Amino acid sequence: MSTEWPKRIRSRAAKLKNGNALLALAEESPILPEMRRRIMNGEKPVAALSGEMVERFGQEHAEHHGLRQLAGEATAFMVESMLGAIRSSGSRKILDDQVFTSGTPFRIPGQTGETVLAEPLATELLVRHLTDAALAELAAILAAEQERRLTT
């Protein structure tokens, strides 16, 4: 996935060791669905990054204050812009996490933990990762399928 990060996030990432690598990590396909799952379970979505941060950057670098702040900012941008999540008030403690001690809680309007709709999210992620040529091919396949269903 190629995210159009706001200038403030890109410039902060450029100034930090592992900053751009963190943004690349946040764009990886399993991260956004994991953030969504955490929101639906009442957890902080930023924690979806902690295990991979430790694995890729090492514990000491993952705990760097500036990198943790960037992770929080990137997470907020992603869940607000891509999932339509809304920030709940204030920062809350995160217990038993490798990197984060607190995080901003979010909620997705109109959905509860029992009504997670995986299909629209999977479709959205698939389409975002397609090249222009593959997207055109998919459009042709969908048009043919739609035509078949109308005539059956």
Secondary structure, 3 states (H helix, E strand, C coil): CCCCCCHHHHHHHHHCCCHHHHHHHHHCCCHHHHHHHHHHCCCCHHHHCHHHHHHHHCHHHHCCHHHHHHHHHHHHHHHHHHHCCEECCCCEECCCCCCCCEECCEECCCCCHHHCCHHHHHHHHHHHHCCHHHHHHHHHHHHHHHHHHHHC
